[in-house]
């Protein structure tokens, strides 16, 4: 897969900002079938940085219920927490 297919979008939230400040990880939504090696290569190619480690978490889709009835669904996603090498940074996450 090309890196444009692997990296879907960056996660910009309070938790992602806290994780970036505390541990130096940046967070991306990634393709559900992408593995850690593909994610590492995609981030290095897209942003010209050195990646030290990649952690992945997955949330499966689930039904929403209200008063015992199924009224919709919550879509699933896959997130990657990417640890950059010391001294490296990605400009789109600076100032967030």
N, C-alpha and C positions, 0 to 999 in steps of 0.2 A: 504494500500500500504506500501511496505517496503521503508525505507529511500533512498535506492539506486534507486528506481523508482521515488521518489518525487523530489529529488535534481538532476538535470541534469548536471549542471556545474556552477562554479563560474564565475561571470562577472569581467573580468580584463580589465578595460578601464580607460581613464582619468577621466570621470565623476564618475565612481564607486570609484576610489581612492580618489577623492575630497570629495565625500559623506562620505566615511569612515573616512577621516581626520576631517571633519567638524562636523558631527553628530554622528559618531560611528556606522553607519549602514553598514552591509556587504550585498552584492548583489549576488543573485543566479538566474539562469534560472531554472524554476521549471516545473513540469508536468502541462499541461493545465487544468487538472481536479482536481488538488490538492487545498485544501482550507487552510486557515490560521492555523487551528489547526494541520493539518497533517504536514505543513511546519515547525511549531514550534517544534513538536515532532521529526521530521526528523533531524533538525539541532542540537537539544539537544542530540539525540542519536548518531549522526555521529561524532560530535566534542567534546562531553562531556562538554558543556558550558550551562549557564543559559540564556534563551532568554526572553527579557522583552516585546518586541512588534514586530509585523509583519505587514508590509504594502505590498499590492500586486497591480501590474499594469499589464494590458493586452494590447497587440497590435494584432489586427486582421489582417489576411492575406489580401493583396490587389493586384490588377493588376498593372503592370508597363506599362506605355505608353510612346511612343516616336513618335513625330509628329502626334499625334492623334490616333495611332494604338496601340493595346495591344500587347506587345512584350514579356511578361513574367509575373512573379508574385514575390511578396515579401512575404516570409513566416511569419506567425504570431508567437508570443511567449508570455510567461508569466514570469514576473520577480517578485522576492520577495526581499523587503528591510527589513532585519532582524536587529533589535536593540538588542544588547547584554547588559546584566546587567553590571553595573559598575565593573571594575576590570577584566572582562572576555575578552579574545581575541582568535582569531583563527589563528593558526600559518601560514597557507598557504597565508594569506593576509598580513603578516608582511614582510616588506622590498619590497613591490611592489610599 
